[in-house]
């Protein structure tokens, strides 16, 4: 599969809603941010904004120093009362099951910014927008520029590479995989792989097991815990898949799934880990 040539065109979903004002926040000690998404927490930490974070969800586990912050629930079940008690000057939310939270915060006139990057381009844009919002424009732009440069380097490196066929399984019951238009799908291609399910009805879709057998991937990557290579080989008809025959099945013991599932500044680490798996070659520092 040829490398994506439209990587930094508008292939992203990024929403932001400021319920009280469109003015950007100036950096000061009185800013109080509540973060409900681990991706957003990583972005703000990467641009040195952790001092103003007063609350997080339990999913916000990187960098480790965030664990000292007040907890306001989990990603899928944020405690609105705990958020309110922290008297935030801004709440950063994500999409999916957090849409309701965003709506409730708007009704309460609590400033909220919804960030939900669904592509590499969306991540770059999110970093810049968050930086402007929290008063870290210079650091955010520097980070975004650096990531964009590294991503473009990966694209150039893959121009003539022979791409192994890769199957990514993000869930096992039901079996689900990713399209090439998804964030994870883009990461696979940037690492030199060919996603066997490049076209799907949705970016993250259910897959029939026989379709995996039919497409015969060279490499299988499992991004969820509790699954082993042996269990994959024991699936009906899967023993003859190239990845199974050649022991090219990789689990969360082989790669940190947060590096490829989260749209965060650690994307480069994720691509390098995948390159070691896919083509045995990491990006030189």
Backbone as CSV, one residue per row, in Angstrom:
resi,resn,N_x,N_y,N_z,CA_x,CA_y,CA_z,C_x,C_y,C_z
1,UNK,0.844,-1.186,0.000,0.000,0.000,0.000,0.881,1.237,0.000
2,UNK,0.553,2.211,-0.829,1.358,3.414,-0.888,1.118,4.254,0.337
3,UNK,2.130,5.057,0.748,1.955,5.859,1.947,0.881,6.902,1.739
4,UNK,0.204,7.322,2.806,-0.828,8.337,2.702,-0.202,9.653,2.267
5,UNK,-0.770,10.293,1.252,-0.234,11.552,0.761,-1.032,12.741,1.281
6,UNK,-2.094,12.466,2.009,-2.937,13.545,2.490,-2.958,13.592,4.005
7,UNK,-1.857,13.172,4.605,-1.816,13.001,6.052,-2.155,14.273,6.796
8,UNK,-1.658,15.435,6.301,-1.877,16.659,7.045,-2.929,17.547,6.391
9,UNK,-3.791,16.940,5.577,-4.975,17.636,5.129,-6.035,17.448,6.199
10,UNK,-7.213,18.069,6.062,-8.190,18.007,7.172,-8.866,16.648,7.334
11,UNK,-8.121,15.643,7.737,-8.684,14.323,8.002,-8.837,14.129,9.495
12,UNK,-9.442,15.104,10.143,-9.544,14.976,11.587,-10.860,15.536,12.085
13,UNK,-11.174,15.126,13.312,-12.339,15.688,13.991,-11.832,16.368,15.237
14,UNK,-11.967,17.683,15.297,-11.508,18.416,16.482,-12.567,19.444,16.832
15,UNK,-13.157,19.300,17.995,-14.184,20.227,18.428,-13.688,20.977,19.642
16,UNK,-13.977,22.268,19.689,-13.763,22.923,20.968,-14.883,23.909,21.234
17,UNK,-15.333,23.891,22.478,-16.464,24.698,22.871,-16.088,25.479,24.101
18,UNK,-16.075,26.772,24.001,-15.814,27.608,25.167,-17.146,28.200,25.577
19,UNK,-17.672,27.744,26.700,-19.050,28.078,27.039,-19.228,29.498,27.561
20,UNK,-18.133,30.124,28.010,-18.298,31.465,28.566,-17.651,32.547,27.713
21,UNK,-16.522,32.250,27.094,-15.789,33.283,26.371,-14.921,32.662,25.310
22,UNK,-14.662,33.424,24.246,-13.775,32.944,23.196,-12.342,33.393,23.422
23,UNK,-12.091,34.148,24.479,-10.746,34.618,24.757,-9.889,33.479,25.282
24,UNK,-8.619,33.492,24.909,-7.690,32.480,25.385,-7.237,32.805,26.800
25,UNK,-6.841,31.804,27.511,-6.452,31.947,28.911,-4.994,32.365,29.011
26,UNK,-4.726,33.328,29.837,-3.352,33.720,30.101,-2.776,32.832,31.194
27,UNK,-1.483,32.542,31.084,-0.855,31.678,32.080,-0.777,32.389,33.423
28,UNK,-1.380,31.814,34.439,-1.231,32.323,35.797,-1.593,31.222,36.775
29,UNK,-1.191,31.430,38.031,-1.357,30.399,39.053,-2.817,30.161,39.412
30,UNK,-3.718,31.062,38.987,-5.118,30.924,39.352,-5.892,30.036,38.379
31,UNK,-5.303,29.676,37.259,-5.965,28.764,36.327,-6.130,27.397,36.980
32,UNK,-7.308,26.827,36.832,-7.606,25.535,37.434,-8.240,24.652,36.357
33,UNK,-7.461,23.660,35.877,-7.920,22.805,34.796,-8.329,21.428,35.312
34,UNK,-9.464,20.943,34.840,-9.864,19.562,35.070,-9.788,18.842,33.733
35,UNK,-9.092,17.706,33.721,-8.853,16.945,32.491,-9.543,15.599,32.600
36,UNK,-10.385,15.269,31.621,-11.119,14.004,31.683,-10.627,12.971,30.678
37,UNK,-9.596,13.311,29.904,-9.080,12.400,28.873,-7.578,12.243,29.006
38,UNK,-7.052,11.012,28.967,-5.602,10.817,29.090,-4.812,11.461,27.961
39,UNK,-5.383,11.519,26.754,-4.678,12.168,25.643,-4.457,13.646,25.927
40,UNK,-5.507,14.306,26.402,-5.394,15.734,26.696,-4.425,15.973,27.843
41,UNK,-4.465,15.110,28.844,-3.539,15.238,29.981,-2.097,15.144,29.501
42,UNK,-1.827,14.215,28.592,-0.465,14.066,28.076,-0.033,15.291,27.278
43,UNK,-0.956,15.859,26.513,-0.625,17.046,25.726,-0.293,18.217,26.644
44,UNK,-1.144,18.462,27.639,-0.912,19.589,28.547,0.376,19.393,29.351
45,UNK,0.645,18.166,29.758,1.890,17.893,30.478,3.106,18.140,29.586
46,UNK,2.989,17.787,28.318,4.119,17.931,27.389,4.461,19.388,27.105
47,UNK,3.513,20.292,27.342,3.793,21.715,27.137,3.895,22.450,28.477
48,UNK,4.226,21.674,29.524,4.495,22.224,30.856,3.295,22.936,31.470
49,UNK,2.139,22.290,31.391,0.948,22.902,31.970,0.395,22.161,33.173
50,UNK,1.162,21.215,33.702,0.621,20.377,34.787,0.373,21.160,36.079
51,UNK,1.072,22.266,36.284,0.900,23.005,37.541,-0.525,23.551,37.704
52,UNK,-1.233,23.709,36.599,-2.587,24.247,36.659,-3.665,23.164,36.615
53,UNK,-3.266,21.903,36.571,-4.234,20.809,36.580,-4.625,20.514,38.030
54,UNK,-5.925,20.605,38.318,-6.397,20.339,39.679,-7.200,19.050,39.775
55,UNK,-7.601,18.492,38.623,-8.380,17.265,38.652,-8.228,16.470,37.372
56,UNK,-8.259,15.132,37.508,-8.136,14.240,36.361,-9.055,13.031,36.565
57,UNK,-9.255,12.267,35.513,-9.891,10.963,35.671,-8.797,9.931,35.954
58,UNK,-9.193,8.787,36.452,-8.208,7.766,36.810,-7.461,7.233,35.601
59,UNK,-8.006,7.446,34.399,-7.349,6.977,33.175,-6.140,7.840,32.820
60,UNK,-6.040,9.022,33.394,-4.925,9.925,33.095,-3.709,9.496,33.917
61,UNK,-2.980,8.520,33.397,-1.898,7.893,34.161,-0.500,8.254,33.671
62,UNK,-0.405,9.185,32.727,0.913,9.589,32.237,0.906,11.094,31.978
63,UNK,1.975,11.780,32.442,3.108,11.285,33.220,2.699,10.910,34.643
64,UNK,3.529,10.108,35.325,3.169,9.568,36.651,2.822,10.627,37.689
65,UNK,3.414,11.817,37.599,3.148,12.835,38.615,1.691,13.302,38.631
66,UNK,0.947,12.985,37.589,-0.470,13.346,37.568,-1.271,12.588,38.621
67,UNK,-0.732,11.475,39.081,-1.469,10.666,40.060,-1.679,11.397,41.377
68,UNK,-0.961,12.485,41.595,-1.127,13.269,42.809,-2.343,14.197,42.727
69,UNK,-2.908,14.326,41.550,-4.038,15.228,41.353,-5.347,14.605,41.858
70,UNK,-6.323,15.458,42.126,-7.648,14.992,42.544,-8.287,14.159,41.433
71,UNK,-9.010,13.113,41.813,-9.671,12.237,40.844,-11.160,12.587,40.773
72,UNK,-11.663,12.629,39.539,-13.071,12.988,39.324,-13.837,11.865,38.623
73,UNK,-13.378,10.633,38.807,-14.042,9.491,38.194,-13.203,8.860,37.099
74,UNK,-13.871,8.099,36.246,-13.196,7.446,35.127,-13.576,8.134,33.823
75,UNK,-12.915,7.753,32.756,-13.209,8.355,31.448,-14.694,8.211,31.109
76,UNK,-15.235,7.017,31.324,-16.618,6.748,30.960,-17.636,7.172,31.999
77,UNK,-17.171,7.546,33.196,-18.105,7.924,34.264,-17.476,9.026,35.115
78,UNK,-17.559,10.240,34.593,-17.016,11.395,35.299,-18.039,11.879,36.319
79,UNK,-17.577,12.143,37.536,-18.441,12.631,38.609,-18.556,14.152,38.492
80,UNK,-19.700,14.606,37.995,-19.887,16.037,37.745,-19.778,16.855,39.032
81,UNK,-20.285,16.331,40.131,-20.216,17.062,41.394,-18.773,17.300,41.829
82,UNK,-17.928,16.280,41.631,-16.519,16.440,41.998,-15.845,17.481,41.113
83,UNK,-16.222,17.511,39.843,-15.677,18.517,38.932,-16.058,19.913,39.413
84,UNK,-17.318,20.100,39.733,-17.810,21.411,40.173,-17.106,21.869,41.451
85,UNK,-16.905,20.945,42.397,-16.280,21.294,43.673,-14.838,21.789,43.497
86,UNK,-14.198,21.394,42.403,-12.819,21.836,42.165,-12.764,23.251,41.586
87,UNK,-13.927,23.834,41.317,-14.020,25.212,40.837,-13.082,25.471,39.649
88,UNK,-13.220,24.687,38.581,-12.295,24.830,37.452,-12.534,26.091,36.627
89,UNK,-11.457,26.653,36.109,-11.576,27.744,35.151,-11.752,27.202,33.733
90,UNK,-11.432,25.916,33.555,-11.645,25.249,32.274,-11.663,23.745,32.493
91,UNK,-12.623,23.075,31.844,-12.672,21.616,31.854,-12.399,21.142,30.438
92,UNK,-11.449,20.225,30.292,-11.120,19.649,28.989,-11.765,18.276,28.883
93,UNK,-12.659,18.108,27.914,-13.357,16.849,27.735,-13.034,16.244,26.370
94,UNK,-13.449,14.984,26.202,-13.254,14.281,24.946,-14.611,14.002,24.306
95,UNK,-14.637,13.071,23.342,-15.879,12.742,22.660,-16.512,11.473,23.204
96,UNK,-17.300,10.822,22.347,-17.964,9.566,22.676,-18.831,9.718,23.923
97,UNK,-18.581,8.889,24.950,-19.425,8.916,26.135,-19.279,10.185,26.961
98,UNK,-18.332,11.066,26.591,-18.192,12.323,27.320,-18.990,13.465,26.699
99,UNK,-19.701,13.192,25.603,-20.531,14.233,24.996,-21.566,14.760,25.982
100,UNK,-22.138,13.854,26.772,-23.135,14.258,27.765,-22.502,15.186,28.803
101,UNK,-21.294,14.859,29.244,-20.604,15.691,30.225,-20.374,17.099,29.669
102,UNK,-19.933,17.181,28.431,-19.707,18.481,27.801,-20.988,19.311,27.790
103,UNK,-22.081,18.664,27.439,-23.377,19.346,27.396,-23.790,19.850,28.773
104,UNK,-23.608,19.028,29.807,-23.994,19.415,31.160,-23.146,20.588,31.653
105,UNK,-21.868,20.580,31.332,-20.998,21.672,31.755,-21.406,22.978,31.075
106,UNK,-21.777,22.887,29.816,-22.243,24.084,29.117,-23.504,24.651,29.773
107,UNK,-24.419,23.763,30.144,-25.656,24.205,30.793,-25.354,24.925,32.097
108,UNK,-24.312,24.491,32.786,-23.931,25.093,34.067,-23.034,26.320,33.891
109,UNK,-22.778,26.685,32.632,-21.930,27.837,32.315,-20.496,27.677,32.814
110,UNK,-20.051,26.422,32.890,-18.659,26.139,33.245,-17.859,26.046,31.945
111,UNK,-16.788,26.823,31.810,-16.015,26.789,30.569,-15.531,25.380,30.242
112,UNK,-15.762,24.941,29.029,-15.378,23.587,28.634,-14.813,23.607,27.224
113,UNK,-13.774,22.818,27.032,-13.160,22.676,25.717,-13.137,21.200,25.375
114,UNK,-13.802,20.849,24.287,-13.885,19.455,23.862,-12.831,19.189,22.794
115,UNK,-11.955,18.231,23.068,-10.869,17.875,22.158,-10.987,16.389,21.835
116,UNK,-11.134,16.067,20.557,-11.295,14.661,20.189,-10.587,14.385,18.859
117,UNK,-9.252,14.415,18.847,-8.522,14.171,17.594,-8.657,12.729,17.140
118,UNK,-8.996,12.519,15.880,-9.214,11.185,15.342,-8.195,10.812,14.279
119,UNK,-7.176,11.623,14.137,-6.139,11.354,13.143,-4.849,12.015,13.602
120,UNK,-3.771,11.727,12.896,-2.495,12.359,13.221,-2.585,13.866,12.992
121,UNK,-3.228,14.261,11.907,-3.408,15.690,11.646,-4.211,16.336,12.756
122,UNK,-5.231,15.633,13.234,-6.041,16.158,14.327,-5.248,16.338,15.605
123,UNK,-4.316,15.431,15.871,-3.451,15.546,17.041,-2.598,16.805,16.947
124,UNK,-1.989,17.043,15.799,-1.146,18.227,15.619,-1.957,19.498,15.855
125,UNK,-3.149,19.531,15.280,-4.013,20.703,15.457,-4.434,20.861,16.915
126,UNK,-4.749,19.744,17.577,-5.166,19.785,18.984,-4.071,20.374,19.859
127,UNK,-2.834,19.991,19.613,-1.716,20.508,20.412,-1.638,22.024,20.287
128,UNK,-1.747,22.517,19.064,-1.681,23.972,18.855,-2.856,24.681,19.527
129,UNK,-4.055,24.126,19.390,-5.241,24.766,19.967,-5.209,24.757,21.494
130,UNK,-4.778,23.636,22.071,-4.668,23.570,23.534,-3.617,24.554,24.019
131,UNK,-2.506,24.636,23.301,-1.452,25.570,23.688,-1.942,27.007,23.729
132,UNK,-2.704,27.411,22.701,-3.251,28.766,22.698,-4.223,28.972,23.858
133,UNK,-4.995,27.943,24.159,-6.015,28.054,25.201,-5.423,28.173,26.593
134,UNK,-4.350,27.432,26.860,-3.777,27.436,28.222,-2.608,28.391,28.371
135,UNK,-2.348,29.202,27.351,-1.270,30.178,27.455,0.114,29.606,27.263
136,UNK,0.202,28.499,26.492,1.497,27.866,26.231,1.736,27.772,24.729
137,UNK,1.432,28.851,24.022,1.475,28.828,22.559,2.851,28.479,22.015
138,UNK,3.887,29.089,22.539,5.233,28.870,22.007,5.651,27.414,22.173
139,UNK,5.452,26.861,23.365,5.840,25.473,23.614,4.983,24.514,22.794
140,UNK,3.703,24.822,22.673,2.812,23.948,21.917,3.172,23.951,20.436
141,UNK,3.450,25.114,19.892,3.820,25.179,18.477,5.145,24.477,18.208
142,UNK,6.083,24.608,19.152,7.366,23.922,18.998,7.167,22.412,19.008
143,UNK,6.323,21.936,19.913,6.039,20.503,19.984,5.342,20.031,18.711
144,UNK,4.348,20.769,18.269,3.617,20.390,17.058,4.536,20.380,15.846
145,UNK,5.384,21.387,15.732,6.325,21.447,14.600,7.265,20.246,14.610
146,UNK,7.762,19.905,15.811,8.678,18.771,15.935,7.991,17.463,15.547
147,UNK,6.778,17.252,16.042,6.050,16.032,15.707,5.744,15.961,14.216
148,UNK,5.347,17.071,13.651,5.025,17.100,12.234,6.256,16.753,11.390
149,UNK,7.404,17.268,11.787,8.648,16.960,11.080,8.984,15.475,11.173
150,UNK,8.841,14.900,12.359,9.148,13.480,12.534,8.176,12.604,11.726
151,UNK,6.903,12.998,11.725,5.909,12.246,10.961,6.247,12.272,9.480
152,UNK,6.612,13.432,8.981,6.977,13.530,7.566,8.229,12.712,7.249
153,UNK,9.132,12.598,8.215,10.309,11.739,8.032,9.886,10.286,7.853
154,UNK,8.932,9.853,8.668,8.434,8.476,8.545,7.818,8.249,7.170
155,UNK,7.082,9.227,6.685,6.446,9.098,5.370,7.499,8.902,4.291
156,UNK,8.566,9.697,4.351,9.637,9.584,3.359,10.353,8.245,3.468
157,UNK,10.559,7.763,4.681,11.242,6.483,4.881,10.456,5.320,4.279
158,UNK,9.144,5.473,4.198,8.299,4.368,3.756,7.992,4.372,2.266
159,UNK,8.558,5.307,1.537,8.227,5.432,0.116,8.503,4.139,-0.644
160,UNK,9.639,3.509,-0.395,10.017,2.319,-1.165,10.050,1.046,-0.323
161,UNK,9.512,1.110,0.901,9.571,-0.054,1.775,8.582,-1.117,1.323
162,UNK,8.967,-2.380,1.493,8.048,-3.499,1.245,7.221,-3.680,2.512
163,UNK,5.917,-3.495,2.386,5.051,-3.448,3.560,4.472,-4.826,3.896
164,UNK,4.771,-5.366,5.073,4.110,-6.600,5.517,2.627,-6.326,5.769
165,UNK,1.802,-7.328,5.582,0.372,-7.196,5.860,0.138,-7.329,7.365
166,UNK,-0.528,-6.324,7.939,-0.707,-6.253,9.389,-2.192,-6.289,9.752
167,UNK,-2.507,-7.120,10.731,-3.857,-7.152,11.293,-3.790,-6.648,12.725
168,UNK,-4.554,-5.591,13.023,-4.627,-5.037,14.371,-5.973,-5.396,14.973
169,UNK,-5.932,-6.023,16.131,-7.172,-6.373,16.829,-7.257,-5.544,18.097
170,UNK,-8.268,-4.683,18.177,-8.395,-3.799,19.330,-9.362,-4.342,20.375
171,UNK,-10.104,-5.389,20.002,-11.036,-6.020,20.939,-11.325,-7.426,20.450
172,UNK,-11.565,-8.338,21.406,-11.713,-9.732,21.021,-13.115,-10.289,21.062
173,UNK,-14.033,-9.620,21.757,-15.389,-10.142,21.861,-16.400,-8.999,21.898
174,UNK,-16.894,-8.574,20.731,-16.649,-9.134,19.400,-15.282,-8.707,18.851
175,UNK,-14.814,-9.414,17.837,-13.552,-9.075,17.209,-13.700,-7.743,16.476
176,UNK,-12.769,-6.824,16.780,-12.820,-5.513,16.147,-11.438,-5.114,15.640
177,UNK,-11.431,-4.411,14.514,-10.178,-3.918,13.954,-10.349,-2.464,13.525
178,UNK,-9.349,-1.941,12.817,-9.318,-0.514,12.485,-9.149,-0.310,10.987
179,UNK,-9.694,0.788,10.495,-9.490,1.156,9.096,-8.235,2.013,8.984
180,UNK,-7.795,2.256,7.770,-6.605,3.090,7.578,-6.897,4.564,7.807
181,UNK,-8.180,4.930,7.878,-8.539,6.315,8.171,-8.573,6.598,9.668
182,UNK,-8.450,5.566,10.483,-8.434,5.750,11.936,-7.041,6.182,12.391
183,UNK,-6.969,6.680,13.618,-5.675,7.072,14.170,-4.729,5.880,14.214
184,UNK,-5.207,4.747,14.718,-4.363,3.550,14.815,-3.953,3.071,13.426
185,UNK,-4.886,3.130,12.477,-4.559,2.723,11.112,-3.458,3.565,10.508
186,UNK,-3.494,4.859,10.760,-2.440,5.744,10.269,-1.091,5.380,10.885
187,UNK,-1.112,5.077,12.182,0.123,4.726,12.870,0.743,3.470,12.262
188,UNK,-0.075,2.479,11.949,0.414,1.246,11.332,1.104,1.549,10.021
189,UNK,0.513,2.392,9.201,1.105,2.715,7.905,2.370,3.543,8.057
190,UNK,2.383,4.462,9.034,3.592,5.246,9.273,4.743,4.367,9.739
191,UNK,4.426,3.245,10.372,5.456,2.310,10.841,5.879,1.328,9.754
192,UNK,5.309,1.449,8.579,5.735,0.606,7.464,4.873,-0.603,7.185
193,UNK,3.716,-0.695,7.811,2.845,-1.843,7.594,1.724,-1.549,6.616
194,UNK,1.108,-2.609,6.128,-0.075,-2.493,5.279,-1.269,-3.051,6.064
195,UNK,-2.182,-2.190,6.406,-3.358,-2.588,7.170,-4.263,-3.453,6.294
196,UNK,-4.523,-4.692,6.714,-5.326,-5.588,5.875,-6.786,-5.149,5.797
197,UNK,-7.215,-4.330,6.754,-8.582,-3.813,6.717,-8.553,-2.300,6.491
198,UNK,-7.915,-1.896,5.405,-7.771,-0.469,5.125,-9.117,0.217,4.951
199,UNK,-10.089,-0.510,4.398,-11.411,0.068,4.183,-12.442,-0.692,5.013
200,UNK,-13.099,0.042,5.894,-14.142,-0.527,6.754,-15.326,0.443,6.798
201,UNK,-16.509,-0.040,7.168,-17.673,0.851,7.255,-17.461,2.012,8.226
202,UNK,-16.727,1.734,9.308,-16.375,2.748,10.296,-14.905,2.593,10.644
203,UNK,-14.333,3.608,11.246,-12.907,3.549,11.590,-12.576,2.385,12.515
204,UNK,-13.518,2.057,13.404,-13.344,0.941,14.327,-14.570,0.045,14.169
205,UNK,-14.372,-1.131,13.566,-15.510,-1.961,13.167,-15.346,-3.422,13.576
206,UNK,-16.491,-4.104,13.683,-16.477,-5.541,13.912,-15.955,-6.255,12.674
207,UNK,-15.261,-7.367,12.911,-14.647,-8.132,11.830,-15.074,-9.595,11.931
208,UNK,-15.381,-10.205,10.802,-15.670,-11.634,10.783,-14.347,-12.398,10.792
209,UNK,-14.204,-13.397,11.669,-12.938,-14.137,11.776,-12.461,-14.710,10.449
210,UNK,-13.396,-15.153,9.616,-13.000,-15.741,8.331,-12.375,-14.716,7.391
211,UNK,-12.687,-13.438,7.604,-12.083,-12.396,6.777,-10.596,-12.247,7.088
212,UNK,-10.236,-12.451,8.354,-8.813,-12.396,8.723,-8.074,-13.551,8.062
213,UNK,-8.686,-14.731,8.094,-8.075,-15.903,7.444,-7.882,-15.631,5.954
214,UNK,-8.893,-15.061,5.339,-8.857,-14.777,3.902,-7.748,-13.801,3.541
215,UNK,-7.543,-12.787,4.378,-6.539,-11.763,4.074,-5.129,-12.185,4.493
216,UNK,-5.012,-13.214,5.340,-3.735,-13.860,5.663,-2.627,-12.870,6.049
217,UNK,-2.767,-12.183,7.180,-1.755,-11.204,7.574,-0.415,-11.834,7.931
218,UNK,0.648,-11.064,7.721,1.994,-11.503,8.099,2.263,-11.238,9.582
219,UNK,1.574,-10.237,10.116,1.777,-9.818,11.501,0.419,-9.563,12.145
220,UNK,0.268,-10.012,13.394,-0.943,-9.745,14.166,-0.554,-8.958,15.405
221,UNK,-1.231,-7.832,15.633,-0.967,-6.992,16.802,-2.248,-6.886,17.618
222,UNK,-2.148,-7.245,18.889,-3.299,-7.232,19.791,-3.113,-6.107,20.797
223,UNK,-4.065,-5.178,20.848,-3.866,-3.984,21.674,-4.639,-4.014,22.988
224,UNK,-5.250,-5.140,23.335,-6.015,-5.226,24.575,-5.439,-6.341,25.454
225,UNK,-5.593,-6.225,26.773,-4.995,-7.205,27.679,-5.802,-8.496,27.742
226,UNK,-5.178,-9.534,28.326,-5.877,-10.782,28.589,-5.968,-11.734,27.416
227,UNK,-5.206,-11.500,26.383,-5.205,-12.367,25.201,-3.777,-12.815,24.929
228,UNK,-3.597,-14.060,24.522,-2.263,-14.600,24.266,-2.142,-15.054,22.815
229,UNK,-0.902,-15.224,22.376,-0.659,-15.723,21.028,-1.245,-17.121,20.857
230,UNK,-1.162,-17.910,21.902,-1.708,-19.272,21.830,-3.211,-19.254,21.571
231,UNK,-3.914,-18.355,22.235,-5.354,-18.267,22.031,-5.688,-17.863,20.593
232,UNK,-4.873,-17.013,20.022,-5.095,-16.600,18.626,-4.899,-17.787,17.689
233,UNK,-3.841,-18.555,17.908,-3.566,-19.718,17.062,-4.652,-20.777,17.171
234,UNK,-5.320,-20.831,18.325,-6.342,-21.849,18.546,-7.706,-21.476,17.976
235,UNK,-7.835,-20.266,17.461,-9.087,-19.902,16.819,-9.289,-20.763,15.567
236,UNK,-10.498,-21.107,15.299,-10.816,-22.006,14.189,-10.286,-21.452,12.863
237,UNK,-9.388,-22.214,12.238,-8.860,-21.854,10.930,-7.700,-20.884,10.940
238,UNK,-7.335,-20.377,12.122,-6.294,-19.344,12.168,-4.881,-19.921,12.196
239,UNK,-4.722,-21.177,12.464,-3.386,-21.760,12.593,-2.571,-21.649,11.313
240,UNK,-3.237,-21.558,10.178,-2.540,-21.491,8.897,-2.287,-20.068,8.416
241,UNK,-2.693,-19.089,9.200,-2.373,-17.703,8.861,-0.864,-17.502,8.994
242,UNK,-0.277,-16.774,8.074,1.181,-16.570,8.083,1.695,-16.094,9.436
243,UNK,1.006,-15.143,10.036,1.449,-14.613,11.334,1.487,-15.694,12.398
244,UNK,0.537,-16.623,12.337,0.487,-17.712,13.322,1.576,-18.745,13.044
245,UNK,1.755,-19.075,11.783,2.773,-20.066,11.420,4.182,-19.573,11.733
246,UNK,4.399,-18.261,11.611,5.738,-17.700,11.792,5.931,-17.020,13.152
247,UNK,4.981,-17.246,14.052,5.068,-16.669,15.406,5.251,-15.154,15.388
248,UNK,4.462,-14.498,14.570,4.484,-13.039,14.471,3.208,-12.457,15.069
249,UNK,2.922,-12.881,16.287,1.760,-12.382,17.017,2.276,-11.583,18.210
250,UNK,1.849,-10.331,18.315,2.380,-9.445,19.340,1.250,-8.932,20.233
251,UNK,1.475,-9.038,21.541,0.464,-8.656,22.525,0.914,-7.414,23.293
252,UNK,0.156,-7.061,24.322,0.516,-5.903,25.142,1.788,-6.155,25.947
253,UNK,2.280,-7.379,25.954,3.590,-7.656,26.565,4.722,-7.182,25.668
254,UNK,4.411,-6.985,24.390,5.428,-6.603,23.411,5.403,-5.122,23.076
255,UNK,4.263,-4.491,23.252,4.142,-3.069,22.937,3.150,-2.427,23.888
256,UNK,3.456,-1.238,24.328,2.565,-0.483,25.206,1.404,0.056,24.362
257,UNK,0.194,-0.442,24.566,-0.919,-0.017,23.713,-1.236,1.471,23.798
258,UNK,-0.908,2.103,24.933,-1.183,3.533,25.066,-0.419,4.349,24.026
259,UNK,0.717,3.827,23.579,1.544,4.561,22.614,0.932,4.599,21.225
260,UNK,0.011,3.682,20.949,-0.597,3.667,19.616,-2.108,3.924,19.646
261,UNK,-2.725,3.752,20.810,-4.165,3.986,20.904,-4.486,5.429,21.282
262,UNK,-3.581,6.086,21.987,-3.814,7.463,22.405,-3.244,8.445,21.389
263,UNK,-4.040,9.431,21.056,-3.563,10.516,20.192,-2.823,11.511,21.081
264,UNK,-1.560,11.213,21.349,-0.786,12.013,22.287,0.609,12.274,21.721
265,UNK,1.389,13.149,22.367,2.744,13.431,21.884,3.668,12.218,21.873
266,UNK,3.281,11.135,22.546,4.122,9.927,22.538,3.952,9.103,21.268
267,UNK,3.305,9.672,20.286,3.067,8.982,19.022,4.371,8.488,18.385
268,UNK,5.436,9.254,18.524,6.721,8.864,17.920,7.246,7.592,18.568
269,UNK,7.124,7.492,19.888,7.531,6.266,20.583,6.715,5.078,20.083
270,UNK,5.436,5.303,19.868,4.575,4.237,19.381,4.962,3.766,17.992
271,UNK,5.242,4.703,17.113,5.645,4.341,15.752,6.962,3.579,15.768
272,UNK,7.894,4.023,16.590,9.185,3.328,16.671,9.033,1.904,17.200
273,UNK,8.179,1.720,18.201,7.946,0.362,18.697,7.314,-0.508,17.618
274,UNK,6.378,0.060,16.879,5.735,-0.698,15.808,6.711,-1.018,14.680
275,UNK,7.610,-0.098,14.388,8.597,-0.342,13.326,9.490,-1.523,13.671
276,UNK,9.848,-1.637,14.950,10.663,-2.768,15.369,9.926,-4.080,15.136
277,UNK,8.622,-4.045,15.328,7.801,-5.231,15.129,7.573,-5.500,13.646
278,UNK,7.266,-4.446,12.902,6.828,-4.605,11.516,7.988,-4.778,10.552
279,UNK,8.987,-3.917,10.668,10.106,-4.031,9.724,11.465,-4.117,10.411
280,UNK,11.451,-4.216,11.744,12.701,-4.403,12.476,13.638,-3.237,12.389
281,UNK,13.066,-2.029,12.329,13.922,-0.860,12.172,13.286,0.329,12.864
282,UNK,13.925,0.853,13.913,13.373,2.003,14.617,13.953,3.287,14.062
283,UNK,13.193,4.361,14.228,13.625,5.668,13.764,14.832,6.138,14.563
284,UNK,15.852,6.524,13.860,17.066,6.989,14.534,16.805,8.311,15.230
285,UNK,17.316,8.407,16.410,17.163,9.661,17.160,18.122,10.702,16.609
